Amino acid sequence: MNLVDRDRHSIWHPYSSVGSPSPIYPVVAAEGVRLKLEDGRELIDGMSSWWCAVHGYNHPVLNEAAMQQLDKMSHVMFGGLTHPPAVELAETLVELSPWGLQKVFFVDSGSVAIEAAMKMALQTQIARGQSQRHLFLSPRGGYHGDTLDAMSVCDPITGMHTLFEGVLPKQVFIERPEPAFGEHCTEQHLVQLEQVFAEQGDQLAAMILEPIVQGAGGMRFYAPEYLQAARRLCDEHGVLLIADEIATGFGRSGKLFAVEHADITPDILCVGKALTGGYLSLAAVLTTDEMANDIASGEPGVFMHGPTFMGNPLACAIAKASIDLLCANDWQQQVLQIEQGLHQGLAPAKTFTHVAEVRVLGAIGVVELTHPVDMSSVQPMFVERGVWVRPFGKLVYLMPPFVMSAGDLAQLTDALVDVVANLQIKDGVAVPLSA
Ligand SMILES: *Cc1c(COP(=O)(O)O)cnc(C)c1O
């Protein structure tokens, strides 16, 4: 049996069923911005492996950091032990993050970072004598991960709440953040936010949101004023603010952290994905001294969380090297160039009747269609054109590695526009013209 058949026989892929007939491609190596398939074809990567591979693949600097750490130790337990990679990474994160975030809790994935952040918020409120505050406020259109509590704050519709109804904790939802990034925010846009705080503010432990960019819940960009209003209302009502920067962290939105667009500091900041430049799974939860001290002074006096692979030295060493590389590479310039390339390259798609909107922010480019894409028939169209793009729902989008050259980016956007040009809407789905 070939690799694909063996795979189909026994493996689940993200959001798929075992044995599903949708196309799957064996990749045997990756270097720079190119994925190498088993059959020898090379694809320009438009996805950064879901926001992660900001430096591209097989990077000599990150390889070297991994090799050096491997020679010392790849893992050691974090209970009662510490090591240089964890300390150096924590210090770097504190230094780079918005002012006031001083304490770092390492975890092994984004979803677990959200779980830990939610527990941290609850423990803080309990320590402050506010144990009646056990709800989380979340805007619709959000995505925060796939574990149960993370799911409870995801968009109730796209987050599949109905499937798990009765099991998920019931949280408080408000409409998507408005207006869009770049549009003028009026009082009208904030009415619902004000209202929910006025009505339920005393039951809320925290508000959780993705700052500026809502990722997997719809790839939308919203105005910084909304975030500023959320910060103000949280302060007024004793509610903590959790910023989920797992997708946006490390430059993707044009700022190192998306909260910087609004010039606010959250009480809790979650990072993951690009933290290790896409080498290993690692995430971190940052918080203030104030919160850490409150937790320490409450019952039971400790933060009740501790993953087995917490602070994994190999992952921490690579993460430190990745952040250093980001700074050395002048990421701001890289992201700016990609932003310009995306604006220019995706613009032709605006005129297509089956395209609802084209939007770009930082190194994120989105073509939103009027109808959902039929993944099985459309995915091969990208591969045939030598690019790796993975649409979901109505969204065909790009988040290229920051190191992509102008030429490769043009090839990528040209291929995307060509694929979209060759789609038609049939029975409410976007399918190839030839279908
Ligand atoms: C991907 C993502 C998560 C979940 O991270 P995992 O590492 O997949 O568990 C949470 N929040 C946001 C904003 C994400 O993009």
PDBQT file of the ligand as one rigid body, heavy atoms in Angstrom, charges set to zero:
ROOT
HETATM    1  C1  LIG A 501      -4.936  27.747  17.002  1.00  0.00    +0.000 C 
HETATM    2  C2  LIG A 501      -5.563  28.602  18.028  1.00  0.00    +0.000 A 
HETATM    3  C3  LIG A 501      -5.839  28.115  19.317  1.00  0.00    +0.000 A 
HETATM    4  C4  LIG A 501      -5.595  26.685  19.715  1.00  0.00    +0.000 C 
HETATM    5  O1  LIG A 501      -4.253  26.319  19.655  1.00  0.00    +0.000 OA
HETATM    6  P1  LIG A 501      -3.844  24.769  19.489  1.00  0.00    +0.000 P 
HETATM    7  O2  LIG A 501      -2.353  24.788  19.588  1.00  0.00    +0.000 OA
HETATM    8  O3  LIG A 501      -4.359  24.324  18.169  1.00  0.00    +0.000 OA
HETATM    9  O4  LIG A 501      -4.477  24.042  20.630  1.00  0.00    +0.000 OA
HETATM   10  C5  LIG A 501      -6.394  28.995  20.225  1.00  0.00    +0.000 A 
HETATM   11  N1  LIG A 501      -6.648  30.276  19.896  1.00  0.00    +0.000 NA
HETATM   12  C6  LIG A 501      -6.394  30.776  18.676  1.00  0.00    +0.000 A 
HETATM   13  C7  LIG A 501      -6.669  32.218  18.392  1.00  0.00    +0.000 C 
HETATM   14  C8  LIG A 501      -5.840  29.952  17.701  1.00  0.00    +0.000 A 
HETATM   15  O5  LIG A 501      -5.621  30.450  16.465  1.00  0.00    +0.000 OA
ENDROOT
TORSDOF 0
